[in-house]
Amino acid sequence: MDAQSVDHILKNVVLGKHFDINNDSFDHYLNELKDSIQLIKRIDYSDFLVDAMLLSPDEKDADFFALCLKNSCPIWSNDLTLKKQEKIKVLTTKEIILLL
């Protein structure tokens, strides 16, 4: 998915249904988000997907687990079922706040 597709989905599907926001405001906030978010193509972490699918308690989270395996980093989630495995550290919001 390219950046234009993400823009379109956010503007027309997600934000359009949930927020009363004009296009200029949306574009401003979207540009701020783009400075903080990096889109990663699945091909860039596909070598880790099989292990991630076996590891993740929820198959919908396998992509996140694959990225964590590739980058040796934790997951930020309040979904306690993700803590049922021991290979990827899962941090809740409360745990992150305590680290700050």
SULMO-V957504 format. One record per pair of residues at least 6 apart in sequence whose C-alpha atoms are under 8 Angstrom apart, sorted by the first residue. I is the first residue (numbers start at 0). J is the second residue. Records with the same first field share a line. If there is no record, write none. Layout:
I: J + J
This chain:
0: 40
2: 38
6: 29
9: 15
10: 25
14: 20
41: 62
44: 65 + 66 + 69
45: 65
47: 65 + 66 + 68 + 69
48: 61 + 62 + 64 + 65
50: 65
51: 61 + 62 + 64 + 65 + 68
52: 58 + 61 + 64
54: 61 + 64 + 84 + 86
55: 61 + 64 + 81 + 84
56: 80 + 81 + 83 + 84
57: 81
63: 74
64: 74 + 87
67: 73 + 74 + 87
68: 87
72: 87 + 88
73: 87 + 88 + 89 + 90
74: 87 + 88 + 89 + 90
75: 89 + 90 + 91 + 92
76: 89 + 90 + 91 + 92
77: 90 + 91 + 92
78: 91
81: 89
82: 88 + 89
